[in-house]
Amino acid sequence: MKSALAKVLLTDLRSEDYKNRVIFCNAMLQKYMKIQISRIKYYLKCFTNMMEHLLIIIDVSLNI
């Protein structure tokens, strides 16, 4: 029974449909990661701009 099940699983793993699913999942994961990385870059840029403005405000208030 176990060897028959193993053969079915191995056959399924080698099938073209399985390979296409793996390729599709990898592509979707890469696309998702690119979106997340671009989102993180955007938030870091916003945070950096906010910190620069805060430093300017502190500098101006200390000079007065």
C-alpha positions in Angstrom: 0.0 0.0 0.0 2.7 2.5 0.9 4.8 1.7 -2.2 1.7 2.2 -4.4 0.9 5.5 -2.7 4.6 6.6 -3.1 4.4 5.8 -6.8 1.3 7.9 -7.2 2.9 10.8 -5.3 6.1 10.6 -7.3 4.2 10.4 -10.5 2.2 13.4 -9.5 5.4 15.3 -8.5 6.9 14.7 -11.9 3.8 15.6 -13.9 3.7 18.7 -16.0 0.7 20.1 -14.1 2.7 20.0 -10.9 5.6 21.8 -12.5 3.3 24.5 -13.8 1.8 25.0 -10.4 5.2 25.3 -8.8 6.3 27.8 -11.5 3.1 29.8 -11.1 3.4 29.9 -7.2 7.0 31.0 -7.5 6.1 33.8 -9.9 3.3 34.9 -7.7 5.6 34.9 -4.6 8.2 36.9 -6.5 5.6 39.4 -7.6 4.3 39.7 -4.0 7.8 40.2 -2.6 8.6 42.9 -5.2 5.4 44.7 -4.2 6.3 44.4 -0.5 9.9 45.6 -1.1 8.7 48.7 -3.1 6.2 49.4 -0.3 9.0 49.3 2.3 11.2 51.5 0.2 8.3 54.0 -0.1 7.7 54.0 3.7 11.4 54.4 4.4 11.5 57.4 2.0 8.5 59.0 3.8 10.1 58.4 7.2 13.4 59.9 6.0 11.6 63.0 4.7 9.7 63.4 7.9 12.9 63.1 10.0 14.6 65.7 7.8 11.7 68.1 8.4 11.8 67.4 12.1 15.5 68.1 12.2 15.0 71.4 10.4 12.3 72.4 12.8 14.5 71.5 15.8 17.5 73.4 14.3 15.3 76.5 13.6 13.8 76.5 17.1 17.3 76.1 18.7 18.7 79.1 16.8 16.0 81.4 18.0 
